[in-house]
């Protein structure tokens, strides 16, 4: 396959390198990733300024690579429409940190994959839970599970308008219980704002902790119980359950 790899952590991130090293072994691979960190940029695109693209030489990798001064969605679009040819699959990641629950709405990693689906290219987003107090994570575990899932779905289940969102828990590989295909959960946070500068513009530092997981059939629940999770996503946000009811009221 012709595979486009992108991310939101930047082209120099360890996660994208680990993924590319494995994918390059069996597929024609093109890397198009942000030149700078773009986490939590969601599905933003550049519309009011030019996009700068630079060819990169990534040591040890034989695949072509480009950095983009733009968003993750920009990278996918440029990879499909400009830099690549006949892309069969987009893989976004491996992200440093989970993209589970309703956090998918904020995620540049997931949005880069969804951009592929919008252009009818099958897409996968991959994220791995990390210890944020450290900066030494090993992505080989996530690479292994990504490769395993790709082999399962590449011939029968990959559809052009679908994104598979994969998350890997932060536990030893031998402790992972298996894979759960499940829905996204509802992730809310107890947000805290700390005033750090009291001037005309009050400046706050924001942080918070995730609230307790409620749903027992969601990605958040299964991740907390030692499973790799896979959730099929789609860019159509329509709430079909109430569509007819709203139509009856308004039309």
C-alpha positions in Angstrom: 0.0 0.0 0.0 0.9 3.7 -0.4 0.7 5.0 3.2 0.8 8.6 4.4 2.0 9.0 7.9 1.3 12.2 9.9 0.9 13.4 13.5 0.4 16.4 15.6 3.5 16.1 17.9 5.8 17.3 15.1 8.0 15.6 12.5 10.8 15.1 15.1 8.6 13.2 17.6 9.7 9.8 18.6 6.3 8.3 18.0 6.1 9.1 14.3 9.7 7.8 13.8 8.9 4.5 15.5 5.8 4.1 13.4 7.5 5.0 10.1 10.4 2.6 10.8 7.9 -0.3 10.9 5.6 0.8 8.1 8.5 1.4 5.7 9.4 -2.3 5.9 6.3 -3.4 4.0 4.7 -0.4 2.3 5.6 2.7 0.2 5.6 5.3 2.9 5.4 9.1 2.8 5.7 11.3 6.0 4.1 14.7 6.0 4.0 16.1 9.5 3.9 19.5 11.3 7.3 21.2 11.7 6.2 22.4 15.1 4.1 20.9 18.0 0.4 21.1 17.1 -1.3 19.2 19.8 -4.9 20.0 20.6 -5.4 22.0 17.4 -8.4 19.9 16.5 -9.4 20.1 12.8 -8.2 23.6 12.2 -6.8 24.4 8.7 -4.7 27.3 7.3 -6.8 29.6 5.2 -5.4 33.1 5.7 -1.7 32.5 5.2 0.5 30.4 2.9 1.5 26.9 3.9 5.3 26.3 4.0 6.5 22.8 3.0 10.1 21.7 3.4 11.6 18.3 2.3 13.3 16.7 5.3 16.1 14.1 5.6 15.3 11.9 8.6 18.3 9.9 9.6 17.8 6.1 9.3 14.6 6.3 7.3 14.4 5.5 3.6 11.0 7.1 3.0 10.3 10.6 1.7 9.5 13.1 4.4 8.2 16.7 4.5 7.6 19.2 7.3 4.7 21.6 7.1 4.3 25.0 8.8 0.6 24.3 9.3 -1.8 22.1 11.2 -2.2 18.3 11.2 -5.2 18.5 8.9 -3.1 20.7 6.5 -0.5 17.9 6.5 -3.0 15.2 5.5 -4.5 17.4 2.8 -1.0 18.3 1.4 0.0 14.6 1.5 -3.0 13.4 -0.4 -3.4 16.3 -2.8 0.1 17.5 -3.5 3.0 15.4 -2.2 1.7 11.9 -2.5 0.2 9.8 -5.3 -2.7 7.4 -4.9 -2.6 7.3 -1.1 -4.3 4.1 0.1 -4.2 4.7 3.8 -3.5 7.6 6.3 -2.0 6.7 9.7 -1.8 9.6 12.2 0.5 9.1 15.2 1.8 7.6 17.3 0.6 10.3 19.6 2.2 11.0 23.0 -0.8 10.5 25.2 -4.3 9.0 24.8 -6.9 10.4 22.4 -9.9 8.7 24.0 -13.4 9.8 25.0 -14.6 13.1 23.8 -11.0 14.3 23.8 -11.1 13.2 20.2 -12.8 16.5 19.4 -9.7 18.4 20.5 -7.1 16.1 19.0 -4.9 17.1 16.1 -3.9 13.4 15.8 -7.5 12.3 15.3 -8.4 15.2 13.1 -5.5 14.5 10.8 -6.9 11.0 10.3 -10.4 12.3 9.8 -9.2 14.7 7.1 -8.1 11.6 5.2 -11.6 10.1 5.6 -13.2 13.3 4.3 -11.2 12.7 1.1 -12.4 9.0 1.0 -9.0 7.6 2.1 -9.1 5.0 4.9 -7.5 6.4 8.0 -6.1 5.2 11.4 -5.3 7.3 14.4 -2.9 5.8 17.0 -2.3 7.1 20.5 -0.4 5.7 23.5 -0.9 6.5 27.2 2.3 7.9 28.8 3.7 8.9 32.2 3.7 12.7 31.8 6.3 13.0 34.6 8.8 11.3 32.4 10.0 11.7 28.8 11.4 8.2 28.1 8.5 6.2 26.7 9.1 3.3 24.3 6.7 3.2 21.3 7.6 -0.3 20.2 4.5 -1.6 22.1 2.2 0.7 20.2 3.9 -0.1 16.9 3.3 -3.8 17.5 -0.4 -3.4 18.2 -0.9 -1.0 15.3 0.7 -3.5 12.9 -1.4 -6.3 14.3 -4.7 -4.3 13.9 -3.7 -3.1 10.4 -3.1 -6.7 9.3 -6.6 -7.6 10.7 -8.5 -4.9 8.8 -6.5 -4.0 5.7 -8.3 -6.4 3.3 -11.9 -6.4 4.5 -12.7 -3.6 6.9 -10.9 -0.5 5.8 -13.5 1.9 4.2 -12.7 5.2 2.7 -14.9 7.2 5.0 -14.0 5.6 8.3 -11.4 6.3 10.9 -10.2 3.7 13.3 -9.1 5.3 16.5 -6.6 3.1 18.4 -5.4 3.7 22.0 -2.8 1.7 23.9 -2.7 1.8 27.7 0.4 2.6 29.7 1.1 -0.9 31.1 3.6 -3.6 30.2 2.9 -5.4 27.0 2.5 -8.7 28.6 -0.2 -7.3 30.9 -2.4 -6.1 28.0 -5.6 -8.2 28.1 -6.5 -7.9 24.4 -8.4 -5.6 22.1 -11.9 -4.1 22.7 -13.9 -2.5 19.9 -16.0 0.1 21.6 -17.6 3.5 21.6 -16.0 6.6 22.9 -16.7 7.6 26.5 -17.6 11.0 27.9 -14.4 12.7 29.2 -14.9 15.7 31.4 -12.3 17.5 33.6 -12.3 19.3 36.9 -10.6 22.4 35.5 -8.5 24.7 37.7 -7.3 28.2 36.8 -4.4 29.7 38.7 -3.8 33.4 38.4 -0.1 34.0 37.5 -0.3 37.7 36.4 -2.8 40.2 37.7 -2.7 43.0 35.1 -5.2 44.6 32.7 -5.2 41.2 31.0 -5.4 38.7 33.8 -3.2 35.7 32.9 -4.2 32.3 34.1 -2.5 28.9 34.0 -5.1 26.1 33.4 -4.8 22.5 34.5 -7.2 19.9 35.8 -7.9 16.3 36.4 -10.2 13.9 34.6 -13.5 13.2 36.3 -14.5 9.7 37.2 -15.3 7.3 34.3 -19.0 6.6 34.2 -19.7 4.4 31.2 -18.6 0.8 31.5 -18.7 0.0 27.8 -16.5 2.9 26.6 -12.9 3.3 25.5 -12.0 5.1 28.7 -13.3 2.2 30.8 -11.6 -0.6 28.8 -8.3 1.4 28.7 -8.4 1.7 32.5 -8.8 -2.1 32.7 -5.8 -3.0 30.5 -7.2 -3.3 27.0 -6.2 -1.8 23.7 -9.2 0.0 22.3 -10.4 0.5 18.7 -13.3 2.9 17.9 -14.6 3.5 14.4 -15.2 7.2 13.9 -16.9 9.3 11.3 -16.9 13.0 10.4 -20.7 13.2 10.1 -21.8 14.6 13.5 -25.5 14.4 12.7 -27.6 13.1 15.6 -29.7 10.7 13.6 -31.7 9.6 16.7 -33.4 13.0 17.0 -33.2 14.1 13.3 -36.8 13.2 12.5 -38.1 14.8 15.7 -36.4 18.1 15.1 -37.6 18.0 11.5 -41.2 17.5 12.7 -40.9 20.5 15.0 -39.2 22.9 12.7 -40.4 22.0 9.2 
